[in-house]
Amino acid sequence: MGSTLSPQPDLISTIGESAALGAAGAILWGDAVDTKNRELCQLMKNYLEGDLGRYVVNVTTAAELCSTTLCHGRGRCLRRDSHADVFLHLNSTNFQLRRRDADQPERPLFWAEGQLSSADILFLRTHFQCHCYQGWQGSGCQTRAGPRRGAYLRYPYPVWEAANYGGLSLTVVRCAEKYNVTLSLEVFDVLANDQQSFTGQDITLFYSNKIGLFPYYTSEGVPVNGGLPQNASLEAHIHQATQDIKVTLPSPDYSGLAVIDWEKWRPLWIRNWDSMGIYRQKSEELVQQQHPQWPPKKVEEMAKQQFEKSACDFMNQTLWLGESLRPSAYWGFYGFPDCYNNDFDSLPYNGTCPDVEQQRNKNLSWLWRGSRALYPSIYLPLCLKGTNKVLPYVRHRVAEAFAVQRGILDSGIPVLPYSQIAFENTLDFLSQEDLMSTIGESAAQGAAGIIFWGSLDYSTSKEMCLMLKDYVEGPLGHYIVNVTASTDLCSQTLCSSQGRCVRQDNQQGYLHLDPSRFTIHLQAGKPWLVAQSLEPGEDISKLAKEFSCQCYDKWQGPRCDTQDSAK
């Protein structure tokens, strides 16, 4: 926090570095040789009551203030970038270390006086994040762990319907009002927003112009809000975003999905290719203006450093703000993580994510730790229609999201893929096999649900409305009922209804109903499941061989039948 109270370099590199990385404390180990004579004892006393004592109080006070300010006193601060040269030190402009006088025996030997400035707080929010103590969660450790994750995303496999310039909800309304073609999405346990495009009690989408002042360049190369994150005001962005979130989500108790759709630039320098190359170009121009004598390589290195740091600050601070204002919402960025496994011309195409992209995703650990949900995209390019590439493409994209989830050691962060009912930028509905490769594959890997992205193009004519009705009440509706019922039955049977089933490694199974025991009938425009419970023998054995349980909060054990008293 600004200039520090002159700590010694070795103390910074040991105690300071440990604190910045989130250590719970430091154990100082001594040696009897340090007390073998009076002179050494005096030296030890001077050091303990001098440099060491002052530095310990400095770091301890700064860590406590950071915990109180960022983590509500329910977690400790740790550096966002483990390699950054930032520490939990008091700002000498705003704090002074006092030493106890002889007439103050009740005082500690040293204590700090002062208070954090707004600049200090912004510094902490930019460079540090919270590691919550047991029993607390959220970016600010403001919510008790357990019920928050279990209550809303507890269902084995909910399906959300999102909107694209109106989306399926408004498509249904338009088909009914304009062409008298009635169709209900609720019949499939689809959680759809009530005749709204982008906001509702279940899902809210924030486009870049609907939350804060994100900097970007238009397609004509015109800068907006500074154009580059390093050339924009983070403070102004946060101020505007605060108002936008409060207006869009007026209830502080909103507990739905909160998705930020930011697609103008990517936070990693190397991934800004093609049309996004303008951000690399303009970043280098900015550095060149500041340092006209620098060689190109040095300019690029500095431009990369400035861009990535500022991009991280904008995205992380937006997540932090959202989770502070609406702590029960599931905040995350659309399309993250991505693994860029779209080299469809490679032979043979197996869908695996390139090693370099997996490593780059690991470099985005700050983004995953700041997210409350992961929203990868499994939209299907038209070139995949009729090929055998759909399943490997989707399988590895969803798997990469779970690899990210495991990387932050938190299975409570739900994975919710974005999907479409047709191939990208077309009205060609997905086949039964394609539905299995998208919805079915996501469910088998343990996704908490799936988000459908729709288009008003389905309501441009009565014929299109009727086609949509036939598809939703036919293949799509039947398959959703099939997978939803199967995940529910598996949860009940294997996981005591306290967890969801996840396909084991090296298995290929899906959560599908046995057609010999279950049928789905269309009744009053709604697919109804006519089913019986699983047979205790072969069915359960097959599930247990192919699937294992991922327990909800407060539950543990292979069958999620034991309450975890520690949570």
Number of C-alpha atoms within 10 A of each C-alpha: 21 14 11 15 17 12 17 11 9 10 14 18 11 11 20 24 20 16 24 26 19 19 14 9 10 12 6 6 5 8 7 6 9 14 14 10 9 10 11 13 14 13 13 15 12 13 13 14 14 12 14 17 15 23 24 18 19 26 21 20 18 23 22 16 22 27 24 16 16 24 26 17 19 21 25 27 32 24 25 25 19 15 9 10 10 19 24 28 26 29 20 15 15 15 16 16 16 13 15 13 12 8 7 10 9 9 12 12 15 18 15 17 10 13 14 18 13 9 11 17 15 16 14 25 22 20 24 25 28 27 22 23 14 13 13 19 23 25 25 26 26 20 19 15 20 17 13 20 21 17 12 16 20 20 19 25 25 23 20 21 23 30 26 17 14 21 24 28 24 22 24 23 19 21 25 17 11 13 16 13 18 15 22 17 18 11 15 21 15 19 19 23 22 12 17 16 18 19 20 21 15 19 23 24 22 20 15 16 12 16 22 23 22 28 24 23 19 10 11 6 12 10 14 14 16 16 20 25 26 21 15 19 17 22 14 14 19 21 13 16 20 18 13 17 21 14 10 16 19 11 13 14 12 19 21 19 24 29 22 22 18 17 13 16 22 16 19 18 19 12 15 16 13 7 10 18 15 19 25 21 12 17 24 23 16 17 19 19 11 11 12 12 9 13 10 11 10 14 22 19 12 14 23 19 16 19 22 18 17 20 22 22 22 26 21 23 22 24 22 24 19 23 24 21 17 22 24 23 28 28 26 25 24 24 19 22 24 20 25 15 18 14 14 14 7 9 7 8 15 18 22 20 19 14 10 10 16 18 11 15 22 16 13 17 16 20 21 24 23 22 23 25 25 27 25 22 21 24 21 22 14 13 12 16 16 11 9 13 18 24 20 16 26 25 20 20 25 27 20 22 26 21 17 23 22 12 15 15 11 11 15 20 22 22 25 27 28 23 23 24 24 22 20 16 12 12 14 12 18 20 17 12 13 24 22 22 22 26 28 22 24 26 31 24 22 25 26 22 23 24 23 22 19 22 22 18 17 22 25 14 14 16 14 15 25 19 15 24 21 15 17 22 21 16 15 22 23 23 23 23 21 22 23 26 19 22 26 19 21 28 25 17 19 23 25 19 22 25 28 30 31 22 22 16 10 7 10 11 17 22 26 19 20 13 10 7 12 14 16 17 13 13 9 7 16 20 22 17 16 10 15 9 10 17 10 9 8 10 14 14 13 11 18 17 12 19 25 22 25 22 26 22 22 17 21 19 13 15 20 23 16 14 13 12 8 7 13
